[in-house]
Amino acid sequence: MKRLLLLFGLSILLFGCSSDPAPEGILSEAEMKAVLKDIHLTEAYLNTIPDLDSIKKVSSGYYQMVLKKHHTDLKQFEKSLKYYAENPVLLDSMYSQINAGFQKKILEVRKPIVDRIK
């Protein structure tokens, strides 16, 4: 009985964690992470612009550059974002990886500064 329960539990874990490829017309996880990363970097940059009118004038162009860089368009990005938002565990995992990449980059940038201070 214990073996059966263990086998059942493991099968649920394995099948529950398997990542199916994204449906047709949806950006893959890797593509979506890359787009989200660049969008958040763009938003961070735009937040450094003090004039709200300037942000409104240039933001659309910056977002279009990000989408063009990743060979996608707004319609596909929005469809992909909706798909991943409906899978919150997957989206959370993607954002954890994006955040880890940002944290690694922050440490890389700070290290030379800290080394010069010492």
C-alpha positions in Angstrom: 0.0 0.0 0.0 2.8 2.4 0.9 4.5 1.6 -2.4 1.3 2.3 -4.3 0.9 5.7 -2.6 4.5 6.6 -3.2 4.2 5.6 -6.8 1.0 7.6 -7.1 2.6 10.6 -5.5 5.6 10.5 -7.7 3.6 10.2 -10.8 1.5 13.2 -9.9 4.7 15.2 -9.2 6.3 14.2 -12.4 3.3 14.7 -14.7 2.3 17.9 -12.8 5.7 19.5 -13.3 6.2 18.6 -16.9 6.3 21.7 -19.1 4.3 21.4 -22.2 5.4 23.6 -25.1 3.5 26.8 -25.6 0.5 26.6 -28.0 0.7 27.9 -31.5 1.2 31.7 -31.7 2.5 31.9 -28.1 6.1 32.9 -27.4 8.2 30.1 -25.9 9.2 30.5 -22.3 12.7 31.5 -23.3 11.4 34.1 -25.7 8.9 35.4 -23.3 11.5 35.8 -20.5 13.8 37.7 -22.9 10.9 40.1 -23.9 9.8 40.6 -20.3 13.4 41.3 -19.2 13.8 43.9 -21.9 10.4 45.5 -21.3 11.2 45.9 -17.6 14.6 47.4 -18.4 12.9 49.8 -20.7 10.4 50.7 -18.0 13.2 51.3 -15.6 14.9 53.6 -18.0 11.6 55.5 -18.7 11.2 56.0 -15.0 14.4 58.0 -15.0 12.9 60.6 -17.3 11.6 63.4 -15.1 9.2 64.9 -17.7 5.9 62.9 -18.0 5.2 64.4 -21.4 8.6 63.2 -22.7 7.9 59.7 -21.4 4.5 59.7 -23.2 6.2 60.8 -26.4 9.1 58.2 -26.4 7.7 55.2 -24.6 5.8 53.8 -27.6 9.0 53.8 -29.7 11.0 52.1 -27.0 8.4 49.3 -26.6 8.2 48.9 -30.4 12.1 48.5 -30.5 11.9 45.8 -27.8 9.2 43.9 -29.7 11.1 44.3 -33.0 14.3 43.1 -31.4 12.6 39.9 -30.3 10.8 39.4 -33.7 7.3 39.7 -32.3 4.5 42.3 -32.3 2.1 43.7 -29.7 -0.7 41.3 -30.6 1.5 38.2 -30.1 3.1 39.6 -26.9 -0.3 40.3 -25.4 -1.6 36.9 -26.4 1.5 35.3 -24.8 1.2 37.4 -21.7 -2.4 36.3 -21.3 -1.4 32.7 -21.7 1.3 32.9 -19.1 -0.8 34.9 -16.7 -3.4 32.1 -16.8 -0.5 29.8 -15.7 0.7 31.7 -12.6 3.1 29.0 -11.4 4.9 29.1 -14.7 4.8 32.9 -14.8 6.2 33.1 -11.3 9.0 30.7 -12.2 9.8 32.9 -15.2 9.9 36.0 -13.1 12.1 34.3 -10.5 14.6 33.5 -13.3 14.4 37.0 -14.6 14.9 38.5 -11.1 17.9 36.1 -10.5 19.5 37.4 -13.8 19.0 41.0 -12.6 20.5 40.2 -9.2 23.5 38.6 -10.8 24.0 41.6 -13.1 23.7 44.0 -10.1 26.4 42.0 -8.3 28.7 42.1 -11.4 28.3 45.9 -11.6 28.8 46.5 -7.9 31.8 44.2 -7.4 34.3 46.5 -9.2 33.0 49.5 -7.3 33.3 47.7 -4.0 36.8 46.5 -4.9 38.0 50.0 -5.7 36.7 51.3 -2.4 38.6 48.7 -0.4 
